[in-house]
Amino acid sequence: MAEIDTSGGGGHKKGGVKKAKKLSTRVDLTPMVDLGFLLITFFIFTTTMSKPKTMEINMPFKDPSQPIPESKVKESTALTILLSKDHRVYYYEGIGSDATKPPKVEVTYFKNPGGIRDVIINKKKSVDALVRSGTLTAKDKTTVLIKPDENSTYEDFVNIIDEMSINGIDVYAIVDISPVDKDFIHLTEAANGAK
């Protein structure tokens, strides 16, 4: 609140013109400080903290007392993707279950055109054609097995999960890479002269 100082100064006892008193004002800033603290408190309580950017992966509940049901993936619907170093993506048709007859392993990158997206689109088209022809049932869908190697990057893993979402692949699995798959990578690298 503002106060007016009325002390001191003033008129003369002689009868003439009376001089006006000089008044000094003083502004009390206590309410302004209170208002500042109220505003700070309001902004602190109404501000939302930034949420960390993480990707949620919903894993199935695993009950140790129950046996894990095995789901059979058909070779004709499966595409196996192996994530490796230097952003290399190795892939082959099928699940690679027969070690005596190794699949043809190809190498690509996360580039367009000619990258892994085109491979996924072509696989999806071929499975859809097999369903239309009656070779596969309507329940059969394109299945992608993702196998990251220990020297692949988290960025590549996120990119391949994004590719599943972009291309509408509903059935995919993240599987540990097997020694056979590692051999496939080494043989393909040796054939292509990659290090």
Buried (B, 14 or more C-beta within 10 A) or exposed (E): EEEEEEEEEEEEEEEEEEEEEEEEEEEEEEEEEEEEEEEEEEEEEEEEEEEEEEEEEEEEEEEEEEEEEEEEBBEBBBBBBBBBBEBBBBBBBBBBEEEEEBBEBEBBEBEEEEBBBBBBBEBBEBBBEBBEEEEBEEEBBBBBBBBBBEEBBEEBBEBBBEBBEEBEBEBBEBEEBEEEBBEBBEEBBEEEEBE
